[in-house]
Amino acid sequence: MLQAAVIAAANAKGGCGKTTTILILAGEYAAQGYRVHIIDADPRRRAIKWAEAGAKPASITATEANAANMRVEIEKASKGADVVLIDVEGTANAALTLAVAYANAVIIPAQMSPPDVEDGLTTIQLVQDIAHASRRVIPYGLLWSNVPPAIRSREMMNLENQVSEAGVPVIGRVFQRSAFAAIYSFATTLDELPTGEVPGLDKAKADVIRLTDALALLMASAAPPSNTKETAA
């Protein structure tokens, strides 16, 4: 039986913010005292490259996976970590299906653009189908990513209405922040970024805390207690 909280970031569209979501969550969970393992199932290996830079906390580890070894990697990671975060390739494939099937929660990151929303809704349908086939609840929610902090256009409101009308739960927003870009250039977590060189760290940190709080509520409301590590949720 899995011992860790397994959280997958999935969207059939690439470039929607999955890796950034995984990395900022990894940093925040590590800051909260949890052991975190990242499974990078994206051939671009951005999470692995970040981890290999050597500037991350020791409590964060990372490995690669694909459809052939996804189950084994999840089970192995769950024995040594409190939280397992899966960065799934931006295509609908077997690795995505397996990641969703084992997840305690699925985040669907989407920028406020019609292609991201369209493919995000397709991914949500896949999550619902897998939940139905496995006869269990798989909590999920859409996460608006890379949101302009000072602009609310008519198109953005239309996209929000489209998601609302589809009955899709929204678990939060991650705004455009210099700090989120800096975790790549400095190859570290928000908490380890140099405060004098990166503006807006406090706002970025607040965004991520709101996200972890939302995920805790999502998992607590829908996942069986035996499937999640209560302290990590």
C-alpha positions as CSV (number, residue, x, y, z in Angstrom):
1,M,0.0,0.0,0.0
2,L,1.3,3.5,-0.8
3,Q,2.5,5.4,2.2
4,A,3.1,8.8,0.6
5,A,0.7,11.5,-0.7
6,V,1.1,11.1,-4.5
7,I,0.3,14.3,-6.5
8,A,0.4,14.4,-10.3
9,A,0.5,17.5,-12.5
10,A,-1.1,16.6,-15.8
11,N,-2.3,18.3,-18.9
12,A,-2.3,16.8,-22.4
13,K,-0.9,20.2,-23.6
14,G,2.8,21.0,-23.2
15,G,4.0,24.4,-21.9
16,C,1.1,24.9,-19.4
17,G,3.2,25.1,-16.3
18,K,3.4,21.5,-15.0
19,T,7.1,21.5,-14.2
20,T,7.0,24.8,-12.5
21,T,4.0,23.6,-10.4
22,I,5.9,20.5,-9.4
23,L,9.1,22.4,-8.5
24,I,7.4,25.1,-6.4
25,L,5.4,22.4,-4.6
26,A,8.6,20.4,-3.9
27,G,10.2,23.4,-2.4
28,E,7.3,24.3,-0.2
29,Y,6.7,20.7,1.1
30,A,10.4,20.5,1.8
31,A,10.2,23.8,3.7
32,Q,7.4,22.3,5.8
33,G,9.7,19.5,6.8
34,Y,8.5,16.7,4.5
35,R,10.7,14.3,2.4
36,V,9.8,15.0,-1.2
37,H,10.5,12.8,-4.2
38,I,9.9,14.1,-7.8
39,I,9.2,11.7,-10.6
40,D,10.0,13.3,-13.9
41,A,8.1,11.6,-16.7
42,D,8.7,14.3,-19.3
43,P,11.3,13.6,-22.0
44,R,12.5,17.2,-21.7
45,R,13.8,16.3,-18.2
46,R,13.5,19.8,-16.8
47,A,12.8,18.6,-13.3
48,I,15.7,16.2,-13.4
49,K,18.0,18.9,-14.8
50,W,16.9,21.2,-11.9
51,A,17.6,18.5,-9.4
52,E,20.9,17.6,-10.8
53,A,22.2,21.2,-10.4
54,G,22.9,20.3,-6.8
55,A,21.4,23.5,-5.2
56,K,18.2,21.8,-3.9
57,P,17.6,20.8,-0.3
58,A,18.7,17.3,0.7
59,S,15.1,16.4,1.5
60,I,14.2,16.6,-2.2
61,T,15.1,13.7,-4.5
62,A,14.3,13.0,-8.1
63,T,14.2,10.1,-10.6
64,E,13.0,9.6,-14.1
65,A,10.1,7.4,-15.2
66,N,8.1,6.3,-18.3
67,A,5.2,4.1,-18.9
68,A,7.3,1.0,-18.5
69,N,8.5,1.7,-15.0
70,M,6.0,4.3,-13.7
71,R,4.3,1.9,-11.2
72,V,7.7,0.7,-9.9
73,E,9.0,4.2,-9.4
74,I,5.9,5.4,-7.6
75,E,5.9,2.4,-5.3
76,K,9.6,2.8,-4.6
77,A,9.4,6.5,-4.0
78,S,6.4,6.1,-1.7
79,K,8.4,4.0,0.7
80,G,11.0,6.7,1.3
81,A,9.1,10.0,0.9
82,D,6.2,11.8,2.5
83,V,5.1,13.4,-0.8
84,V,5.6,12.1,-4.3
85,L,5.2,14.7,-7.1
86,I,4.8,13.4,-10.7
87,D,5.6,15.7,-13.7
88,V,3.8,14.0,-16.6
89,E,4.7,14.6,-20.3
90,G,2.4,17.0,-22.1
91,T,0.7,14.3,-24.2
92,A,-2.0,11.8,-23.4
93,N,-0.1,8.6,-23.0
94,A,0.3,5.5,-20.9
95,A,2.6,7.3,-18.4
96,L,0.0,9.9,-17.8
97,T,-2.7,7.2,-17.3
98,L,-0.6,5.4,-14.7
99,A,0.4,8.6,-12.9
100,V,-3.3,9.5,-12.6
101,A,-4.3,6.0,-11.5
102,Y,-1.9,6.1,-8.6
103,A,-2.4,9.7,-7.6
104,N,-4.1,11.0,-4.4
105,A,-4.7,14.2,-6.2
106,V,-4.3,15.5,-9.8
107,I,-3.5,19.1,-10.6
108,I,-4.3,20.3,-14.1
109,P,-2.2,23.4,-14.7
110,A,-3.5,25.6,-17.5
111,Q,-2.6,29.1,-18.6
112,M,-5.4,31.4,-19.5
113,S,-5.5,30.5,-23.2
114,P,-8.1,28.5,-25.2
115,P,-5.6,25.6,-26.1
116,D,-4.6,25.1,-22.5
117,V,-8.2,25.0,-21.3
118,E,-9.3,22.8,-24.2
119,D,-6.6,20.2,-23.5
120,G,-7.1,20.6,-19.7
121,L,-10.7,19.7,-20.1
122,T,-9.7,16.7,-22.1
123,T,-7.3,15.6,-19.4
124,I,-10.0,16.0,-16.8
125,Q,-12.2,13.7,-18.8
126,L,-9.3,11.2,-18.7
127,V,-9.1,11.5,-14.9
128,Q,-12.8,10.9,-14.6
129,D,-12.6,7.9,-16.8
130,I,-9.7,6.4,-14.9
131,A,-11.6,7.0,-11.6
132,H,-14.7,5.3,-12.9
133,A,-12.7,2.3,-14.2
134,S,-10.8,1.9,-10.9
135,R,-13.9,2.5,-8.9
136,R,-12.4,5.0,-6.6
137,V,-12.4,8.8,-6.2
138,I,-9.4,10.7,-7.7
139,P,-9.5,14.3,-6.5
140,Y,-8.6,16.8,-9.2
141,G,-8.6,20.5,-9.8
142,L,-7.6,23.0,-12.4
143,L,-4.8,25.4,-11.5
144,W,-4.5,28.7,-13.4
145,S,-0.8,29.1,-14.1
146,N,1.3,32.0,-15.1
147,V,-1.6,34.4,-14.5
148,P,-0.9,38.1,-15.2
149,P,-1.2,39.8,-11.8
150,A,-2.7,43.1,-12.9
151,I,-4.7,42.2,-16.0
152,R,-8.2,40.7,-16.2
153,S,-9.2,40.7,-19.8
154,R,-12.6,39.7,-21.3
155,E,-10.9,36.6,-22.8
156,M,-9.7,35.5,-19.3
157,M,-13.2,36.0,-17.9
158,N,-14.7,33.9,-20.7
159,L,-12.2,31.1,-20.1
160,E,-13.1,31.2,-16.3
161,N,-16.8,31.0,-17.2
162,Q,-16.1,28.1,-19.6
163,V,-14.4,26.1,-16.8
164,S,-17.1,27.0,-14.3
165,E,-19.9,25.9,-16.7
166,A,-18.1,22.6,-17.2
167,G,-18.3,22.0,-13.4
168,V,-14.5,21.9,-13.0
169,P,-13.1,22.7,-9.6
170,V,-10.4,25.4,-9.6
171,I,-7.8,25.0,-6.8
172,G,-6.1,28.3,-7.2
173,R,-3.8,30.6,-9.3
174,V,-0.1,30.9,-9.7
175,F,0.7,34.3,-10.9
176,Q,3.6,35.5,-13.1
177,R,6.4,36.1,-10.6
178,S,10.1,36.7,-11.2
179,A,10.7,34.3,-8.3
180,F,9.1,31.4,-10.2
181,A,11.4,31.9,-13.2
182,A,14.4,32.3,-10.8
183,I,14.0,28.8,-9.4
184,Y,15.2,27.6,-12.8
185,S,18.1,30.1,-13.2
186,F,19.3,29.5,-9.6
187,A,18.3,25.8,-9.7
188,T,16.9,25.9,-6.2
189,T,13.7,26.5,-4.2
190,L,11.9,29.7,-3.4
191,D,13.2,29.5,0.2
192,E,16.8,29.3,-1.0
193,L,16.7,32.1,-3.5
194,P,18.8,35.2,-2.7
195,T,16.3,37.7,-1.4
196,G,18.4,40.7,-2.6
197,E,18.4,39.5,-6.1
198,V,14.9,38.2,-6.7
199,P,11.9,40.5,-6.2
200,G,8.5,39.4,-5.0
201,L,9.6,36.4,-3.0
202,D,7.0,37.0,-0.4
203,K,4.1,37.1,-2.9
204,A,5.4,33.9,-4.7
205,K,5.7,32.1,-1.4
206,A,2.1,33.1,-0.5
207,D,0.9,31.7,-3.8
208,V,2.4,28.3,-3.1
209,I,1.2,28.2,0.5
210,R,-2.3,28.8,-0.8
211,L,-1.8,26.0,-3.3
212,T,-0.6,23.5,-0.7
213,D,-3.5,24.4,1.6
214,A,-5.9,23.9,-1.3
215,L,-4.4,20.5,-2.1
216,A,-4.7,19.5,1.6
217,L,-8.4,20.3,1.5
218,L,-8.9,18.5,-1.8
219,M,-7.3,15.3,-0.6
220,A,-8.9,15.4,2.8
221,S,-12.4,15.8,1.3
222,A,-12.2,13.0,-1.3
223,A,-9.3,10.6,-0.7
224,P,-9.6,7.6,1.7
225,P,-7.5,8.3,4.8
226,S,-5.6,5.1,4.3
227,N,-4.3,6.3,0.9
228,T,-2.7,9.6,2.1
229,K,-0.2,10.4,4.7
230,E,-2.3,12.6,7.0
231,T,0.6,14.9,8.1
232,A,1.5,15.6,4.5
233,A,-2.1,16.5,3.5
